[in-house]
Structures are given as C-alpha cells and as structure tokens.
Amino acid sequence: MAILFYKKKKREIYLGILIIVLILAFVFLWFKFLRNDTEEMPNTEPSFLERKEGKIQIDFEKLENQILQDLEFFSPILPVSENLGRENPFATYIGTSTLVLPKDIEE
C-alpha cells in the first residue's frame, strides 16, 4: 500500500510542476510574441547632438553648464609606503603574523 501512495504523491508533484512550467511558458510567449499592443520607444536623439548634412555636430556649450563647472577632481591616491599583509597570504593564520606549525607546538 505504501508504495502506491508514494507513487501517487510523486505523480501529483510532477503534474503540479508540469502545470507551473506550462503556465510560465504561456505567459512568456504571450508577452514576447502574441501581445499586439506593444509600444515602440520613440527614436529621439539627445539634445546636444544635432544632425547636419550627415555629420554629427556636438554642442560644447552644454559642457559649460554650472553644475559641470562645480565638479571637483579627486585627490590622487598615493601608494602605501609601509609593508602591509603577510609574507605568505596562503599560510594558516592563527592570530599572529608568524606561522605556527604542529611540530613547533609543545605538548
């Protein structure tokens, strides 16, 4: 009896998973292919690009905006002058910078 119960339960689980996968596939196909009311994004160019005679003219006056003028440079990052880290970063770390091997530990 118990074997039939497990088989029936397993069949119900597989059926549930199959139904969920089919619903997800239908939703994907609906949004990807079957929906006709999709809006296309307007094809607009940014305001600082102007097309003239097949060439792109960049309006550099936009770069003189006060917000852009107020930007500050970062200070340069200087290299570290002191020794950081351990000699062997892959060695076992026990709380000190020295490596303690099992043969060095006194019993």
Secondary structure, 3 states (H helix, E strand, C coil): CHHHHHHHHHHHHHHHHHHHHHHHHHHHHHHHHHCCCCCCCCCCCCCCEEEECCEEEECHHHHHCHHHHCCCCCCCCCCCCCCCCCCCCCCCCCCCCCCCCHHHCCC
